[in-house]
Amino acid sequence: MKRAIAFLLSLLTTLSLVVGAAGQSLQLAPVTGSAGEWVTVPIVLQRSPGREPTALQWEIEIANQLEPESQRIARAPLVVIEAGKSLTCAVAGNSAEGRLLRCVLAGGQKPIPTGTIVLLPLRITDRAQAGAARIRLDHALAVTEDLKQLPINPVETVVTIRAH
């Protein structure tokens, strides 16, 4: 009997963690462009009722064929700014495969609205070959008004680079 109860409690704990993580999701839309062009990748928040995040943080890995804007790496749409949020992103590192960006969206007590929360402008380098350049959003965490931390599953997309 004790084993059955322990198993049931373990199962319920696991299910609550999965539901908590699945309650929020971030999505990246695929985009297409040619070498030398600018493209904008929207980051979209889907949230579940009762678990509205007031802050988010994440990392984005971008392939070497893509360069973030140097002055403002990312932009928050007006609806996010009107909710009292500010966006901060910085290059956290470079590697042979690409760049790592870290971002935080926070401020005030209002929840972050559902929908497009960030616009990520990227320039396709002049030397980029036709094909796919990967973008991966990982290590994402939502924080609710009562300071509960909700992990968000990683997500990927590609920038399709057209031939000249």
C-alpha positions as a printed Julia matrix, in Angstrom:
164×3 Matrix{Float64}:
  0.0    0.0     0.0
  2.81   2.43    0.89
  4.47   1.66   -2.44
  1.25   2.43   -4.3
  0.84   5.75   -2.48
  4.48   6.69   -3.08
  4.12   5.81   -6.78
  0.9    7.85   -7.03
  2.51  10.87   -5.36
  5.52  10.56   -7.66
  3.24  10.37  -10.7
  1.21  13.4    -9.59
  4.39  15.42   -9.01
  5.7   14.49  -12.45
  2.38  15.36  -14.1
  2.24  18.74  -12.35
  5.74  19.56  -13.59
  4.8   18.6   -17.15
  1.57  20.63  -17.0
  3.49  23.58  -15.52
  6.04  23.49  -18.3
  3.4   22.91  -20.97
  1.25  25.77  -19.64
  3.51  28.33  -21.3
  5.17  28.08  -24.66
  7.29  30.27  -26.87
  7.2   29.89  -30.64
  9.54  31.07  -33.38
  8.21  31.64  -36.89
 10.29  30.53  -39.89
 11.35  33.29  -42.29
 13.01  33.47  -45.71
 15.52  35.9   -47.2
 18.61  36.27  -49.36
 22.23  37.05  -48.48
 22.58  40.69  -47.41
 18.89  41.06  -46.49
 17.29  41.72  -43.11
 14.63  39.35  -41.77
 12.57  39.6   -38.59
 11.82  36.53  -36.48
  8.8   37.0   -34.19
  8.83  35.33  -30.77
  5.28  34.44  -29.73
  4.06  33.63  -26.21
  1.19  31.21  -25.66
  0.1   31.14  -22.03
 -2.43  29.23  -20.02
 -5.06  30.92  -17.81
 -4.06  31.22  -14.19
 -0.36  31.01  -14.98
  0.25  34.38  -16.57
  3.96  35.23  -16.48
  5.06  38.68  -15.37
  8.66  38.06  -16.49
 10.48  35.82  -18.97
 14.11  34.98  -19.63
 15.65  32.88  -22.39
 18.69  32.21  -24.54
 18.77  32.19  -28.33
 21.44  30.46  -30.39
 21.72  31.88  -33.9
 23.75  30.38  -36.74
 26.84  32.16  -38.08
 25.04  33.06  -41.31
 22.89  35.46  -39.24
 23.9   38.66  -37.44
 21.83  40.48  -34.81
 21.39  44.22  -35.08
 24.27  45.91  -33.27
 22.37  48.73  -31.52
 19.13  46.99  -30.49
 19.38  43.23  -30.65
 15.61  42.77  -30.25
 12.47  44.9   -29.97
  9.31  44.59  -27.89
  6.02  45.39  -29.67
  3.92  48.29  -28.34
  1.41  45.99  -26.58
  4.27  44.58  -24.46
  5.63  48.05  -23.66
  2.13  49.21  -22.68
  2.02  46.32  -20.18
  4.99  47.99  -18.45
  7.6   45.54  -19.73
 11.07  46.3   -20.95
 13.27  44.01  -23.01
 17.01  43.57  -22.55
 19.09  41.32  -24.8
 22.85  40.96  -25.04
 25.34  38.8   -26.88
 26.52  36.27  -24.29
 29.1   34.55  -26.44
 30.38  33.55  -29.87
 31.43  30.17  -31.21
 32.38  28.61  -34.51
 28.7   27.71  -35.02
 27.18  31.09  -34.13
 26.19  33.49  -31.39
 24.41  33.11  -28.07
 21.99  35.85  -27.04
 20.46  36.2   -23.55
 17.2   38.08  -23.09
 15.01  39.2   -20.19
 11.49  40.64  -20.54
 10.27  42.07  -17.24
  8.87  45.07  -15.39
  5.75  45.93  -13.44
  3.13  43.53  -12.1
  0.93  43.15  -15.2
  1.18  39.82  -17.02
  2.98  39.6   -20.33
  0.3   39.56  -23.04
 -0.25  36.52  -25.22
  0.93  36.88  -28.81
  4.06  38.38  -30.35
  6.26  39.57  -27.48
  9.58  40.13  -29.26
 10.78  40.96  -32.76
 14.28  39.7   -33.51
 15.82  41.46  -36.54
 18.65  39.48  -38.14
 20.82  40.24  -41.14
 21.7   37.37  -43.41
 25.43  37.76  -44.01
 26.7   38.6   -47.49
 28.68  35.32  -47.58
 25.73  33.12  -46.52
 25.14  30.11  -48.77
 21.66  29.04  -49.82
 20.08  26.66  -47.31
 18.81  26.76  -43.74
 20.26  28.73  -40.82
 19.08  27.43  -37.45
 17.75  29.5   -34.55
 17.17  27.76  -31.2
 15.45  29.27  -28.16
 16.41  27.4   -24.98
 16.77  27.75  -21.2
 13.52  29.71  -21.09
 11.86  30.43  -17.77
  8.6   32.21  -16.99
  8.03  33.83  -13.59
  4.5   34.47  -12.32
  3.3   37.29  -10.06
  3.6   34.99   -7.03
  7.21  34.22   -8.06
  6.57  30.68   -9.29
  9.15  29.67  -11.87
  7.8   27.76  -14.87
 10.3   26.2   -17.28
  9.46  26.5   -20.97
 10.42  23.83  -23.5
 13.07  24.63  -26.13
 11.94  25.53  -29.63
 13.7   25.91  -32.99
 13.1   27.45  -36.37
 15.11  28.15  -39.5
 15.84  31.1   -41.7
 15.68  29.77  -45.25
 18.39  31.47  -47.29
 17.5   31.78  -50.98
 20.09  31.4   -53.71
 21.18  34.64  -55.43
